Amino acid sequence: MIPDLHYISQGETPEQHLENIQKACFHGAELVQLRLKNQEDITKLKISEKAREITKKFQTKLIINDHYKIAKAVEADGVHLGKTDSCPTVARKHLYDWQIIGGTANNLQDCQELMDKKVDYIGLGPFRFTSTKKNLSPILGLEAYVSLLNEWNSEIPIIAIGGITMKDLSGLLKTGIYGVAVSGTITKDFNNIKAFQKILRTPVDQV
């Protein structure tokens, strides 16, 4: 079962990413994604190894962004592949059979292609503008989620992503999404993890 709240790591330095992953785990995160950009592969490998050590202590799932070979090397729980990253079918052949693969989508066609490639979950976004990602795909907004989820005919979990705050959860959950991926709102206050989890696990008609 894939957790319904994903924490996407942030930090000005690789060490800050690790500090924030530690805090997220301490505050009850069930899944964290190490999203380390603009670093040498050797640095990404070393930080991934340390992130794996942290998450193991807390029994938290660890997803590595972009690099499926690193995900296998450190025995992370899986990898998340962006639209310009490796093909999920290629990654699947390389990974252990228990490792999960997530993919990024911006529209229904993307979702269907990822479904054909047998990903385990889809990160759909961005919900709104976010400064954490360069070369941002077109902003979706709530209406696009409503439209897409009405047409979506698969049990593959859809994880909303992109500048999401707690105020957005009620509307998003009513579209039929499985969960959300959050970065900035959690990094600013790790106590928000419990608050997000409480809302995510409240019946939709009560949020």
N, CA and C of each residue as an Amber inpcrd file, in Angstrom:
protein
   621
   0.8460000  -1.1980000   0.0000000   0.0000000   0.0000000   0.0000000
   0.8830000   1.2510000   0.0000000   0.6060000   2.1680000  -0.9050000
   1.3730000   3.4070000  -1.0040000   0.7590000   4.4500000  -0.0760000
   1.5540000   5.0810000   0.7810000   1.0090000   6.1070000   1.6670000
   0.3330000   7.2390000   0.8970000  -0.6380000   7.8940000   1.5430000
  -1.3880000   8.9500000   0.8630000  -0.7530000  10.3290000   1.0210000
   0.3000000  10.4310000   1.8400000   1.0300000  11.6870000   1.9710000
   2.4980000  11.4540000   1.6540000   3.0060000  12.1720000   0.6640000
   4.4090000  12.0730000   0.2820000   5.0980000  13.3880000   0.6460000
   6.1850000  13.3010000   1.3900000   6.9940000  14.4960000   1.6550000
   8.1310000  14.5410000   0.6510000   8.2150000  15.6390000  -0.1130000
   9.2880000  15.8280000  -1.0820000  10.3650000  16.6730000  -0.4190000
  11.5710000  16.1390000  -0.3190000  12.6140000  16.8100000   0.4580000
  13.0360000  18.1450000  -0.1480000  13.3950000  19.0610000   0.7380000
  13.9150000  20.3740000   0.3770000  15.1720000  20.6490000   1.1660000
  15.9730000  21.5980000   0.6710000  17.1680000  22.0000000   1.3940000
  18.1130000  22.7650000   0.4880000  18.8160000  23.7200000   1.0700000
  19.7960000  24.4830000   0.3020000  21.0450000  23.6550000   0.0230000
  21.2880000  22.6630000   0.8630000  22.4550000  21.7870000   0.7140000
  21.9950000  20.3360000   0.8610000  22.8090000  19.3930000   0.3910000
  22.4610000  17.9780000   0.5940000  22.2380000  17.6470000   2.0700000
  23.0420000  18.2630000   2.9390000  22.9080000  18.0050000   4.3720000
  21.5610000  18.4860000   4.9100000  21.0770000  19.6010000   4.3710000
  19.7690000  20.1040000   4.7900000  18.6460000  19.1760000   4.3460000
  18.8180000  18.5650000   3.1890000  17.8390000  17.5660000   2.7550000
  17.7570000  16.4420000   3.7810000  18.9090000  15.9850000   4.2470000
  18.9350000  14.9070000   5.2360000  18.3220000  15.3530000   6.5630000
  18.6300000  16.5720000   6.9730000  18.0560000  17.0940000   8.2150000
  16.5330000  17.1510000   8.1190000  16.0330000  17.5870000   6.9670000
  14.5890000  17.6990000   6.7960000  13.9220000  16.3250000   6.6780000
  14.6090000  15.3790000   6.0820000  14.0800000  14.0180000   6.0270000
  14.0070000  13.4370000   7.4420000  15.0340000  13.6900000   8.2410000
  15.0430000  13.2470000   9.6390000  13.8490000  13.8380000  10.3910000
  13.6150000  15.1320000  10.2160000  12.4990000  15.8010000  10.8860000
  11.1620000  15.2350000  10.4200000  11.0540000  15.0090000   9.1040000
   9.8060000  14.4710000   8.5600000   9.5120000  13.0980000   9.1410000
  10.5230000  12.2630000   9.2100000  10.3460000  10.9230000   9.7740000
   9.9550000  11.0090000  11.2460000  10.6190000  11.8740000  11.9780000
  10.3360000  12.0380000  13.4040000   8.8890000  12.4710000  13.6330000
   8.3640000  13.2810000  12.7200000   7.0020000  13.7960000  12.8620000
   5.9520000  12.8820000  12.2150000   6.3690000  11.6900000  11.8090000
   5.3900000  10.6960000  11.3840000   5.2040000  10.4940000   9.8940000
   6.0960000  11.0300000   9.0810000   5.9890000  10.8080000   7.6380000
   6.1050000   9.3180000   7.3310000   5.2400000   8.8290000   6.4610000
   5.2630000   7.4140000   6.0810000   5.9940000   7.1870000   4.7680000
   6.1870000   8.2750000   4.0040000   6.9480000   8.1920000   2.7600000
   7.6210000   9.5230000   2.5070000   8.9160000   9.4690000   2.2120000
   9.6410000  10.6640000   1.7980000  10.3210000  10.3980000   0.4730000
  10.3520000  11.4380000  -0.3350000  11.0510000  11.3460000  -1.6150000
  12.2750000  12.2480000  -1.5590000  13.4410000  11.6710000  -1.7640000
  14.6730000  12.4600000  -1.8190000  14.7740000  13.0720000  -3.2080000
  14.6380000  14.3960000  -3.2520000  14.6720000  15.1110000  -4.5260000
  15.8750000  16.0420000  -4.5080000  17.0120000  15.5020000  -4.8820000
  18.2830000  16.2230000  -4.8060000  18.7230000  16.5910000  -6.2200000
  18.6990000  17.8780000  -6.5350000  19.0400000  18.3490000  -7.8710000
  20.4010000  19.0400000  -7.8630000  20.9690000  19.1820000  -9.0660000
  22.2000000  19.9490000  -9.2790000  23.3620000  19.4730000  -8.4080000
  23.4780000  18.1490000  -8.2860000  24.5850000  17.5600000  -7.5350000
  25.2180000  16.4480000  -8.3620000  26.4810000  16.1890000  -8.1050000
  27.1620000  15.0870000  -8.7910000  26.5330000  13.7610000  -8.3780000
  26.6020000  12.7860000  -9.2680000  26.0000000  11.4840000  -8.9810000
  26.5760000  10.8440000  -7.7280000  27.8690000  11.0380000  -7.4990000
  28.4890000  10.4360000  -6.3130000  27.9060000  11.0390000  -5.0460000
  27.6160000  12.3480000  -5.0860000  26.9900000  13.0100000  -3.9380000
  25.5700000  12.4860000  -3.7480000  24.8320000  12.3460000  -4.8390000
  23.4630000  11.8300000  -4.7600000  23.4480000  10.4270000  -4.1720000
  24.4380000   9.6120000  -4.5410000  24.5180000   8.2540000  -4.0060000
  24.7880000   8.2710000  -2.5060000  25.7440000   9.0860000  -2.0820000
  26.0930000   9.1470000  -0.6560000  24.9310000   9.6610000   0.1880000
  24.2560000  10.6880000  -0.3100000  23.1230000  11.2430000   0.4320000
  21.9630000  10.2420000   0.4480000  21.7860000   9.5360000  -0.6460000
  20.7400000   8.5030000  -0.7030000  21.0030000   7.3960000   0.3000000
  22.2710000   7.0180000   0.4420000  22.6340000   5.9940000   1.4360000
  22.2920000   6.4660000   2.8450000  22.5970000   7.7260000   3.1320000
  22.3030000   8.2650000   4.4640000  20.7980000   8.4110000   4.6740000
  20.0890000   8.8020000   3.6100000  18.6340000   8.9110000   3.7060000
  18.0140000   7.5450000   3.9700000  18.5710000   6.5050000   3.3650000
  18.0770000   5.1450000   3.5880000  18.2850000   4.7380000   5.0390000
  19.4260000   5.1070000   5.6130000  19.6880000   4.7870000   7.0210000
  18.6640000   5.4600000   7.9320000  18.3730000   6.7170000   7.6480000
  17.4040000   7.4630000   8.4640000  16.0160000   6.8410000   8.3560000
  15.5700000   6.6260000   7.1350000  14.1990000   6.1390000   6.9350000
  14.0100000   4.7250000   7.4730000  15.0550000   3.9110000   7.4350000
  14.9530000   2.5560000   7.9830000  14.6780000   2.5870000   9.4800000
  15.3220000   3.5090000  10.1690000  15.1320000   3.6040000  11.6160000
  13.6790000   3.9110000  11.9720000  13.0240000   4.6700000  11.1090000
  11.6470000   5.0860000  11.3770000  10.6200000   4.2270000  10.6240000
  11.1310000   3.2390000   9.8720000  10.2670000   2.3970000   9.0430000
   9.4410000   3.2520000   8.0750000  10.1000000   4.2560000   7.5360000
   9.4960000   5.1630000   6.5550000   9.9370000   4.7490000   5.1600000
   9.0290000   4.7800000   4.2260000   9.3790000   4.4390000   2.8430000
  10.2190000   5.5610000   2.2310000  11.2160000   5.1790000   1.4530000
  12.0910000   6.1380000   0.7750000  11.9900000   5.9620000  -0.7330000
  11.6670000   7.0650000  -1.4020000  11.6370000   7.0950000  -2.8610000
  12.7650000   8.0060000  -3.3300000  13.5040000   7.5700000  -4.3300000
  14.5710000   8.3850000  -4.9050000  14.0480000   9.0440000  -6.1770000
  14.2310000  10.3390000  -6.2920000  13.7950000  11.0520000  -7.4810000
  14.7870000  10.8480000  -8.6220000  14.2910000  10.4830000  -9.7720000
  15.0460000  10.4180000 -11.0440000  15.9310000   9.1840000 -11.2380000
  16.6690000   8.7910000 -10.2250000  17.7830000   7.8570000 -10.4360000
  17.4470000   6.4350000  -9.9860000  16.9820000   5.6100000 -10.9170000
  16.5780000   4.2560000 -10.5430000  17.7730000   3.3780000 -10.1730000
  18.9470000   3.6640000 -10.7440000  20.1200000   2.8670000 -10.3990000
  20.5490000   3.1390000  -8.9610000  20.4410000   4.3950000  -8.5350000
  20.7430000   4.7230000  -7.1400000  19.6920000   4.1010000  -6.2290000
  18.4290000   4.1470000  -6.6600000  17.3580000   3.5420000  -5.8610000
  17.6270000   2.0600000  -5.6230000  18.1350000   1.3890000  -6.6370000
  18.4520000  -0.0330000  -6.4570000  19.6820000  -0.2080000  -5.5710000
  20.6930000   0.6190000  -5.7960000  21.9490000   0.4830000  -5.0560000
  21.7510000   0.6380000  -3.5530000  20.8770000   1.5500000  -3.1420000
  20.6770000   1.7970000  -1.7030000  19.4720000   1.0280000  -1.1630000
  18.8510000   0.2470000  -2.0350000  17.6570000  -0.5300000  -1.6720000
  16.5600000   0.3710000  -1.1100000  16.3320000   1.4890000  -1.8250000
  15.2060000   2.3600000  -1.4950000  13.9190000   1.6200000  -1.8360000
  12.8070000   2.1530000  -1.3710000  11.5260000   1.4960000  -1.6450000
  11.0600000   1.7120000  -3.0780000  11.6760000   2.6790000  -3.7570000
  11.2920000   2.8930000  -5.1380000  11.9220000   4.1340000  -5.7240000
  11.4330000   4.5010000  -6.9040000  11.9540000   5.6490000  -7.6340000
  10.7860000   6.4290000  -8.2140000  10.9660000   7.7450000  -8.3200000
   9.9760000   8.5690000  -9.0070000  10.6310000   9.1450000 -10.2560000
  10.0040000   8.9300000 -11.4070000  10.5690000   9.3460000 -12.6810000
   9.7630000  10.4890000 -13.2840000  10.4410000  11.5990000 -13.5650000
   9.8060000  12.7340000 -14.2120000   9.5890000  12.4720000 -15.6870000
   8.9350000  13.4250000 -16.3530000   8.5730000  13.2390000 -17.7580000
   9.7910000  13.1490000 -18.6670000  10.9070000  13.7300000 -18.2530000
  12.1120000  13.6960000 -19.0810000  13.1530000  12.7220000 -18.5370000
  12.7690000  11.9330000 -17.5510000  13.6870000  10.9440000 -16.9820000
  13.5840000   9.6180000 -17.7270000  14.1940000   8.6010000 -17.1770000
  14.1840000   7.2810000 -17.8010000  12.7620000   6.7300000 -17.9230000
  12.5790000   5.8590000 -18.8960000  11.2790000   5.2260000 -19.1080000
  11.0060000   4.2280000 -17.9730000   9.8000000   4.2260000 -17.4310000
   9.4710000   3.2850000 -16.3520000   9.7010000   1.8210000 -16.7260000
   9.4840000   1.4610000 -17.9810000   9.6820000   0.0650000 -18.3830000
  11.1600000  -0.3200000 -18.3300000  12.0320000   0.6330000 -18.6250000
  13.4710000   0.3900000 -18.5220000  13.8580000   0.2440000 -17.0570000
  13.3470000   1.1490000 -16.2320000  13.6440000   1.0980000 -14.7990000
  13.1400000  -0.2020000 -14.1860000  11.9670000  -0.6370000 -14.5910000
  11.3760000  -1.8580000 -14.0360000  12.2760000  -3.0620000 -14.2610000
  12.9060000  -3.1410000 -15.4210000  13.7880000  -4.2660000 -15.7220000
  15.0160000  -4.2700000 -14.8180000  15.4090000  -3.0950000 -14.3630000
  16.6220000  -2.9690000 -13.5630000  16.3540000  -3.1400000 -12.0690000
  15.1960000  -2.6780000 -11.6120000  14.8930000  -2.6580000 -10.1870000
  14.5230000  -4.0300000  -9.6410000  14.5780000  -4.1650000  -8.3190000
  14.0430000  -5.3600000  -7.6730000  12.5310000  -5.3770000  -7.8650000
  11.9370000  -6.5560000  -7.8520000  10.5070000  -6.6320000  -8.1340000
   9.6450000  -6.0130000  -7.0370000  10.2110000  -5.7960000  -5.8440000
   9.4390000  -5.1980000  -4.7560000   9.5210000  -3.6810000  -4.7350000
  10.3840000  -3.1080000  -5.5670000  10.5200000  -1.6590000  -5.5870000
   9.4260000  -1.0270000  -6.4460000   8.9000000   0.1220000  -5.9810000
   7.7980000   0.7620000  -6.6860000   8.3110000   1.8730000  -7.6020000
   7.5080000   2.1760000  -8.6030000   7.8470000   3.2200000  -9.5670000
   6.6970000   4.2090000  -9.6490000   7.0240000   5.4770000  -9.4670000
   6.0500000   6.5410000  -9.6760000   6.4400000   7.3400000 -10.9030000
   5.4650000   7.9300000 -11.5570000   5.7320000   8.7390000 -12.7360000
   4.9950000  10.0550000 -12.6770000   5.5270000  11.0490000 -13.3510000
   4.9300000  12.3830000 -13.3720000   4.0180000  12.5410000 -14.5810000
   2.8400000  13.1280000 -14.3620000   1.8840000  13.3770000 -15.4400000
   1.3330000  14.7890000 -15.3220000   0.9400000  15.3380000 -16.4780000
   0.3570000  16.6790000 -16.5150000  -1.0250000  16.6910000 -17.1700000
  -1.3990000  15.5530000 -17.7830000  -2.6960000  15.4800000 -18.4560000
  -3.1260000  14.0220000 -18.5640000  -4.3080000  13.8040000 -19.1200000
  -4.8590000  12.4550000 -19.2000000  -4.0080000  11.5440000 -20.0670000
  -3.4840000  12.0630000 -21.1640000  -2.6400000  11.2470000 -22.0410000
  -1.3990000  10.7560000 -21.3020000  -0.7820000  11.6530000 -20.5320000
   0.3820000  11.2490000 -19.7280000   0.0060000  10.1090000 -18.7870000
  -1.1430000  10.2560000 -18.1350000  -1.6020000   9.2360000 -17.1810000
  -1.7950000   7.8930000 -17.8730000  -2.4040000   7.9160000 -19.0320000
  -2.6730000   6.6690000 -19.7560000  -1.3810000   6.0090000 -20.2120000
  -0.4090000   6.8260000 -20.6270000   0.8840000   6.2680000 -21.0400000
   1.6010000   5.6280000 -19.8470000   1.5220000   6.2880000 -18.7050000
   2.1470000   5.7220000 -17.5070000   1.4320000   4.4470000 -17.0650000
   0.1200000   4.4180000 -17.2200000  -0.6350000   3.2120000 -16.9010000
  -0.1710000   2.0560000 -17.7810000   0.0410000   2.3370000 -19.0640000
   0.5110000   1.3040000 -19.9980000   1.8990000   0.7990000 -19.6120000
   2.6690000   1.6740000 -18.9900000   4.0260000   1.3100000 -18.5750000
   4.0580000   0.7330000 -17.1590000   2.8500000   0.5430000 -16.6090000
   2.6780000  -0.1670000 -15.3450000   3.4050000   0.4790000 -14.1570000
   3.2480000   1.7990000 -14.0360000   3.7660000   2.4570000 -12.8320000
   2.8640000   2.1060000 -11.6560000   3.3660000   2.3290000 -10.4530000
   2.6070000   2.0000000  -9.2440000   1.7840000   3.1760000  -8.7290000
   2.1910000   4.3790000  -9.0760000   1.3940000   5.5610000  -8.7400000
   1.7700000   6.6730000  -9.7150000   0.8890000   7.6790000  -9.8080000
   1.1200000   8.8000000 -10.7170000   1.0910000  10.1020000  -9.9330000
   2.1320000  10.9060000 -10.0760000   2.1630000  12.2380000  -9.4970000
   1.6200000  13.2210000 -10.5240000   0.4210000  13.7180000 -10.2870000
  -0.2650000  14.5770000 -11.2530000  -0.1700000  16.0370000 -10.8290000
   0.3730000  16.8730000 -11.7050000   0.4910000  18.2820000 -11.3600000
   1.1950000  19.0650000 -12.4520000   1.5070000  20.3380000 -12.1520000
   1.3500000  20.9740000 -10.8420000  -0.0540000  21.5270000 -10.5980000
  -0.4790000  21.4380000  -9.3390000  -1.7650000  21.9890000  -8.9430000
  -1.7470000  23.5030000  -9.0890000  -0.6630000  24.1330000  -8.6090000
  -0.4710000  25.5740000  -8.7940000   1.0080000  25.8320000  -8.9730000
   1.3770000  27.0810000  -9.1920000   2.7900000  27.4140000  -9.3830000
   3.5940000  27.0290000  -8.1540000   4.7600000  26.4830000  -8.4070000
   5.6820000  26.1590000  -7.3220000   7.0910000  26.4980000  -7.7620000
   7.8550000  27.0920000  -6.8790000   9.2220000  27.5000000  -7.1990000
  10.2220000  26.3710000  -6.9990000   9.7480000  25.2250000  -6.5340000
  10.6750000  24.1220000  -6.2490000  11.0870000  23.3720000  -7.5170000
  10.4060000  23.6710000  -8.6340000  10.7150000  22.9410000  -9.8530000
  10.8920000  23.8940000 -11.0250000  11.9830000  23.7050000 -11.7700000
  12.2150000  24.4940000 -12.9740000  11.4810000  23.8430000 -14.1520000
  11.2920000  24.6260000 -15.2250000  10.6090000  24.1230000 -16.4230000
   9.2630000  23.4930000 -16.0630000   8.4710000  24.2620000 -15.3480000
   7.1950000  23.7760000 -14.8360000   6.2180000  23.4940000 -15.9710000
   5.5150000  22.3770000 -15.8790000   4.4580000  22.0570000 -16.8480000
   3.2790000  22.9990000 -16.6170000   2.3230000  23.0390000 -17.5590000
   1.1570000  23.9150000 -17.4020000   0.4290000  23.6730000 -16.0760000
   0.0480000  24.7710000 -15.4180000  -0.6650000  24.6940000 -14.1410000
  -2.0400000  24.0770000 -14.3730000  -2.4420000  23.1470000 -13.5080000
  -3.7120000  22.4550000 -13.6830000  -4.8620000  23.1580000 -12.9680000
  -4.7020000  23.4460000 -11.6930000  -5.8140000  24.0040000 -10.9400000
  -6.8670000  22.9460000 -10.6580000  -7.8210000  23.2840000  -9.8200000
  -8.8040000  22.3040000  -9.3660000  -9.6830000  21.7830000 -10.5020000
 -10.0760000  22.6460000 -11.4200000 -10.9780000  22.2290000 -12.4960000
 -10.3710000  21.1270000 -13.3590000  -9.0790000  21.2170000 -13.6240000
  -8.4220000  20.1960000 -14.4390000  -8.3860000  18.8510000 -13.7120000
  -8.2060000  18.8830000 -12.3940000  -8.2460000  17.6370000 -11.6220000
  -9.6370000  17.0100000 -11.6840000 -10.6640000  17.8450000 -11.5480000
 -12.0400000  17.3520000 -11.6330000 -12.2800000  16.6900000 -12.9830000
 -11.8930000  17.3680000 -14.0480000 -12.1080000  16.8580000 -15.4020000
 -11.3450000  15.5610000 -15.6420000 -10.0790000  15.5440000 -15.2510000
  -9.2550000  14.3630000 -15.5060000  -9.7210000  13.1600000 -14.6970000
 -10.0030000  13.3870000 -13.4100000 -10.4150000  12.2520000 -12.5690000
 -11.7770000  11.7050000 -12.9890000 -12.6080000  12.5360000 -13.5960000
 -13.8950000  12.0510000 -14.1070000 -13.6990000  11.0850000 -15.2680000
 -12.6020000  11.2730000 -16.0070000 -12.3160000  10.4120000 -17.1550000
 -11.3860000   9.2470000 -16.8100000 -10.7040000   9.3590000 -15.6940000
  -9.6940000   8.3640000 -15.3240000 -10.3640000   7.0380000 -14.9890000
  -9.8800000   5.9860000 -15.6090000 -10.5020000   4.6740000 -15.4170000
  -9.4370000   3.6480000 -15.0590000  -8.8410000   3.8610000 -13.9270000
  -7.7820000   2.9630000 -13.4750000  -7.6910000   3.0270000 -11.9630000
  -7.1920000   1.9520000 -11.3660000  -7.0020000   1.9260000  -9.9220000
  -5.6250000   2.4260000  -9.5080000  -4.8050000   2.8380000 -10.4680000
  -3.4890000   3.3750000 -10.1270000  -3.6770000   4.6620000  -9.3220000
  -3.0760000   4.7670000  -8.1460000  -3.2600000   5.9490000  -7.2960000
  -2.7650000   7.2340000  -7.9690000  -3.5820000   8.2740000  -7.8730000
  -3.2060000   9.5930000  -8.3590000  -2.8150000  10.4570000  -7.1660000
  -1.5780000  10.9590000  -7.1900000  -1.0710000  11.8170000  -6.1290000
  -0.9720000  13.2380000  -6.6780000  -1.7370000  14.1590000  -6.1020000
  -1.6830000  15.5580000  -6.5320000  -0.4140000  16.2030000  -5.9940000
   0.1750000  17.0910000  -6.8100000   1.4290000  17.7230000  -6.4060000
   1.5050000  19.1270000  -6.9780000   2.2180000  20.0090000  -6.2520000
   2.4740000  21.3410000  -6.7700000   1.8860000  22.4590000  -5.9440000
   2.6110000  22.9120000  -4.9430000   2.1920000  24.0660000  -4.1530000
   0.9620000  23.8260000  -3.2960000   0.7230000  22.5860000  -2.9200000
  -0.5040000  22.2360000  -2.1890000  -0.4030000  22.6160000  -0.7170000
  -1.4830000  23.2190000  -0.2070000  -1.5940000  23.5590000   1.2080000
  -2.7790000  22.7970000   1.7930000  -2.9240000  22.8750000   3.1070000
  -4.0350000  22.1670000   3.7540000  -5.3960000  22.7010000   3.3070000
  -5.4460000  23.9860000   2.9660000  -6.7050000  24.5790000   2.5140000
  -7.1870000  23.9620000   1.2020000  -6.2490000  23.3720000   0.4460000
  -6.5880000  22.7810000  -0.8540000  -7.1570000  21.3710000  -0.7360000
  -6.9610000  20.7280000   0.4100000  -7.2610000  19.3060000   0.5240000
  -8.7300000  18.9690000   0.2960000  -9.6250000  19.7500000   0.8650000
 -11.0490000  19.4420000   0.7470000 -11.4760000  19.3400000  -0.7080000
 -11.1360000  20.3520000  -1.4930000 -11.5040000  20.3370000  -2.9020000
 -10.8170000  19.2360000  -3.6650000  -9.5380000  19.0200000  -3.4040000
  -8.7930000  17.9900000  -4.1280000  -9.3100000  16.5890000  -3.8180000
  -9.5900000  16.3190000  -2.5530000 -10.0570000  14.9830000  -2.1820000
 -11.3950000  14.6500000  -2.8340000 -12.2050000  15.6590000  -3.0440000
 -13.5050000  15.4300000  -3.6710000 -13.3910000  15.1120000  -5.1590000
 -12.2220000  15.3430000  -5.7540000 -12.0190000  14.9750000  -7.1640000
 -11.7620000  13.4790000  -7.3240000 -11.3750000  12.8110000  -6.2150000
 -11.0900000  11.3820000  -6.2850000  -9.6150000  11.0310000  -6.2510000
  -8.7530000  12.0230000  -5.9780000  -7.3260000  11.7150000  -5.8690000
  -7.0890000  10.7640000  -4.6990000  -5.9640000  10.0650000  -4.7620000
  -5.5930000   9.1130000  -3.7130000  -4.8760000   9.8180000  -2.5670000
  -4.0550000  10.8190000  -2.9270000  -3.2630000  11.4990000  -1.9060000
  -2.5780000  12.7190000  -2.4680000  -1.6480000  13.2830000  -1.6930000
  -0.9360000  14.4910000  -2.1130000   0.5530000  14.3680000  -1.8000000
   1.3420000  15.0540000  -2.6080000   2.7750000  15.2020000  -2.3470000
   3.0140000  16.6540000  -1.9710000   3.7230000  16.8610000  -0.8750000
   3.8830000  18.2080000  -0.3230000   5.3480000  18.4520000   0.0080000
   5.7930000  19.6510000  -0.2780000   7.1730000  20.0130000   0.0150000
   7.2410000  21.2140000   0.9470000   6.9640000  22.4170000   0.4120000
   7.1540000  23.6520000   1.1610000   6.3450000  23.7610000   2.4310000
   5.0590000  23.4130000   2.3730000   4.1930000  23.5660000   3.5470000
   4.6730000  22.7070000   4.7100000   5.2130000  21.5510000   4.4100000
   5.7290000  20.6830000   5.4680000   7.0910000  21.1540000   5.9470000
   7.9620000  21.5520000   5.0130000   9.2960000  22.0100000   5.4090000
   9.2140000  23.2140000   6.3410000   8.2230000  24.0730000   6.1330000
   8.0480000  25.2480000   6.9910000   7.6230000  24.8580000   8.4050000
   6.8820000  23.7670000   8.5280000   6.4180000  23.3130000   9.8420000
   6.0990000  21.8190000   9.7680000   6.9900000  21.0210000  10.3200000
   6.8210000  19.5660000  10.2130000   5.6390000  19.0380000  11.0140000
   5.0920000  19.8650000  11.9010000   3.8560000  19.4700000  12.5890000
   2.6860000  19.3440000  11.6080000   2.8400000  19.9480000  10.4330000
   1.7840000  19.8630000   9.4270000   1.5840000  18.4400000   8.9050000
   2.5590000  17.5790000   9.1030000   2.4180000  16.1960000   8.6410000
   1.1980000  15.5350000   9.2730000   1.0950000  15.6350000  10.5850000
  -0.0490000  15.0260000  11.2810000  -1.3640000  15.6620000  10.8370000
  -1.3380000  16.9820000  10.6260000  -2.5480000  17.6780000  10.2030000
  -2.9850000  17.2210000   8.8160000  -2.0310000  17.0920000   7.9000000
  -2.3430000  16.5830000   6.5600000  -2.9210000  15.1710000   6.6560000
  -2.2550000  14.3260000   7.4310000  -2.6980000  12.9320000   7.5380000
  -4.1140000  12.8330000   8.0920000  -4.4350000  13.6720000   9.0690000
  -5.7700000  13.6350000   9.6590000  -6.8380000  13.9650000   8.6240000
  -6.5960000  14.9940000   7.8270000  -7.5730000  15.3820000   6.8020000
  -7.6680000  14.3260000   5.7060000  -6.5220000  13.8080000   5.2880000
  -6.5070000  12.8040000   4.2190000  -7.2950000  11.5460000   4.6090000
  -7.3490000  11.2580000   5.8920000  -7.9840000  10.0260000   6.3480000
  -9.3670000  10.2540000   6.9360000  -9.8820000  11.4580000   6.7100000
 -11.2500000  11.7820000   7.0840000 -12.1630000  11.4840000   5.8970000
 -13.3410000  10.8800000   6.1200000 -14.2530000  10.6220000   5.0010000
 -14.4750000  11.8660000   4.1610000 -14.4960000  11.7050000   2.8420000
 -14.5590000  12.8330000   1.9160000 -15.7410000  13.7380000   2.2080000
 -16.8720000  13.1560000   2.5790000 -18.0500000  13.9950000   2.8170000
 -17.9690000  14.7780000   4.1230000 -16.8730000  14.5900000   4.8650000
 -16.7180000  15.3160000   6.1290000 -15.5800000  16.3350000   6.0950000
 -14.8440000  16.3770000   4.9690000 -13.7140000  17.3240000   4.8880000
 -14.2000000  18.6630000   4.3360000
